[in-house]
Amino acid sequence: MRQNMKNKTNKADQMLNIIRGVCALLNSEGGIVVVKIENNGYVYETDGLGQDIEESLQNLIISSAVEEYCSFLQQERHLYIFVKSWCGASVEGVGGMPRICSVESSLLLRSCSNIRKVMPRDAVNLLSRKSDVNCNRDDNIEPERKRSRVSDPKEQLMERENLKLNEQLKFSESLHVEFKSFETEKNMQRIKEVLVKYISAFANADGGTLFIGIDDKTRMVVGCGKNQTRTDLKKLFRDEEKKLQDRCVHICAEHGKRLSCDLKILDVKDDSQRQHGYVLCFKVKKFCCLVFADEPDSWIIKEDQINRLQPKEWVKAMMAKDPDLAEEFQTKLSISGRPPQFKPVFSKECLTDLQNYLYKVNSDEITRKPESLCEELFSEHPELKHLPQMEAGVSEGILIFSRSWAVDVGLSENPNVVCDALLIAVDCFPVLYTVCKDVNKVSEYSKSTAFALKQKLVNYGGYTGKLCVIPKVLCLQHLGERDDLDLQLKYPAGYVLTSYDVQHLLQSLVVVILGFRSHLSDQLALEVFNLLTIKQYELFSKDLRKCKKLFIHGLPGTGKTIVAMKIMEKIKNLFHCRSNEVLYICENQPLRNYVRQQNISWAVTRKSFMKNQFSGVKHIVIDEAQNFRIEDGEWYKKAKQICNPKDDEPGILWVFLDYFQMSHSFECGLPPLQRQNPYEMLTKVVRNTTQIYDNMLVIMKTIVAENGCEFLKQLLNEVECGHDISGFSVKEENLNKNEIAKYVAQKCNIYFQKGYLAKDIAILCSTTKEVEDYYPILLKELRMFKPNEDFIYASEIQKECIVLDSGRRFSGLERDIVFCINPISAEEGVLHKVQLCMISRARIELHQLYEKPQKQSMFSIFG
């Protein structure tokens, strides 16, 4: 292997590089470490790995057998180490496996009179203990302990200004005391080496003092730094202390607390008062959380590079656990027992049901999916029917076609590719077939797509088995011929799928294709994923080359904006677009700002769209179109002209709208319903709990009864709630402004006590005038409970404050708890639509608050 057996240091370095490479792959999506064999006589089957590498791998993998995560195969002059992604427990599983693997934790503890390294396997317990205790405070120290300092010989020693050469101290090394004597020419280097070790060890334990210049065997004063000045010694201390301050990691509430370490320098003099250096006293207080002596020796793959984890990253990964959510989501994939980079997935639909709907495997046959795409492809290219015959002996599994699997996993399309097909079958390696017109132009495309698929199946889909995705490039003209391509690299037999593996791999694939970053991610400061509904996915998976224009009628809470953002991502990958070539248009600024922060596209309001030229734009997605107006011009006509240039291929124009939430009675500029073709409907409500959904349903029925529109009646007939998750909904009437303000403030205080945050709450009024009227009285009442609380407008929704704004400006946005104040409109024909728009903004809990109707005066009646 790549090591010089004659050079012990070189051999150790090479072994460490191998172990770190394995560590990085364990902490990522797995992969292969390739070791060049320099010893011509080496044969893995007879010579094995060597005791040193075996022990290092076992220490890295901890409680499991090495073979569970690593497979070894020699091919010619290389040894291949196939590494499966690590599947540890979360920090909640005290005593269990850690979430990530580490060569060293770089954490030290003082134990008796020694320093001990915290092994990675023990770090789980240490993190759990540290997170359970309160931060240390001097006022928490027992009075007896404070009084004992007066008679403590260490404290008495540090009160002196100088010490006598060869003086013997009256105390010895202990849990809180360490002696060191450095009298060599390299004493500054030696001091530097021990400072970080001992300060961090004392800080992580119970505190203590490091004395440098005391002989640890005789306890006699010998001095140190004889040729150094006090300034030199203080500078060295400040430099090393700064390194440690940067490596302090808080896992408690007091993030501002710093490591406390003081230096006192005592002169050492002989009987004739000649200077013999110094005794350096480094007094360290116990730190509430963790102080790392160095960066953890723990590695991960980022952007195809091996990177060392920083202390904060390491602690975050080790302590990762599922967020504590209310009953907003039903089915979840826990991070416990999943790969290190897996993000928790929350869904309102059963994952097994989704998998059976999309990718059901029938025994004794290869199923081809999706059926509609297969029909299209086979009619265009009948040769594609031969694909299932490519792997000999494969009789049970699924072949999943795509116009481009690269686009499906977030990469760019290759115009030479006819289609891709992913084979997941029993007794077979997963294979990605890339069918193309010119084999020479797609080899890198196929490799990168296969790698991205494998990466996402592990990191996003949470697959825990040994996994490879083998790319095979096939020429369309020769598909009918038997062609066993040379894979160049043979995988071990453990990577062949069993029937059990196939089912679980397909469930991971469902998470990959249906998963999207949840709005909860920003609230939790943690990435959380939700899953698209089947209908949402069907919209997202449309062939955009054939479906360039589409109207999507989506009822409240059906996820129109989510699909709009997913479509824009797909447009960019499919058509190789820059962000400024895809335009998102909406009516209000808060929704525009939210989409801008996703960095998917150029996002503007309708007014801005009409005022400016967008010469570089090729594709347009319009959201909340029912609330657009033509007061500034024919916006729809302008959008069509941009997407249908005379001298170029037409672009994408998708329009999302909901006539149930139309907040005005003016002409909106959309073509009549009969000319909105082609169109699709989103009717499964997934955002709101069942109680809020029931309120919405009553209002929608009222709107249909008043309007009499057959199209709205058709939408209403197909509406359904996509889950059975209960929430809370209440209506309070006949209140005055002060009573409403008190009600809101008291309820907010109760929510805060339950653990909700200000960023979970929105207060919506029917008009901007009401927002201005309620602002001072609401703020006065709320500050009785939270003196520093303030409100923000919907345009500032990313801030961690309560939103107070009009329902119209909050359109397209949502929060867990919503107070709707007078959710009505004075405008004829849209009263119930405004009400529906406001109450549908609540995900979990809804409060409808109505003022007492004002009595008309006699003058207004008769005059």
Protein Blocks (a to p, Z undefined) as FASTA:
>chain_A
ZZdfklmklmmmmmmmmmmmmmmmmmmnopadddddfblkbcfklnonojklmmmmmmmn
omacfklmpccddehjaccddddddddddfklghiacfbdcfbgoiacdehjbccdddfk
lmmmmmmmmmmpccddfklpcfklmmmmmmpmklmmmmpmbdcehiacfbdcdfkbccdd
dfbfklmmmmmmmmmmmmmmmmmmnopaddehiafklopaebeaklbcfklmmmmmmmmm
mmmmmmpccfbfblmbccdddddddddddfkopaehjaddddddddfbbcdfbdcddddd
eehiacdddfklmmmmmmgccddddfkbfbdcdfehpafklccdddfbdfklmmmmmmcc
cehiacdddfklmmmmmmmmmmlmmmmmmpghiabdcddddfblklmnopacdfkbmbdc
ddddehiacddddddfblklmmmmmmmmmmmmmmmmmmmnopabdcddddddddfklmmp
ccdddehiacdfklpccfklmmmmmmmmmmmmmgccdfklmmnopacdddddfklmmmmm
pcfklmmbccddddehilmmmmmmmmmmmmmmmnopafklpccddfbfklmmmmmmnoma
ccddfklmmmpccfkbmbdcdehklmpcfklocfklmmmmmmmcfkbccddddddddfkl
ccbfbdehiacfklmccddddfbdfkbcfklmmmmmmmmmmmmmmnopaklmmmmmmgcc
fbfcdcdddddehiafklmmmmmmmmmmmmmmnopafklpccddfbfklmmmmmmmmmmm
mmmmmmmbccddfklmmpccdddddfklmgoiacfbdcdehiacfbghilmmmmmmmmmm
pmkbccddddddddddfklmmZZ
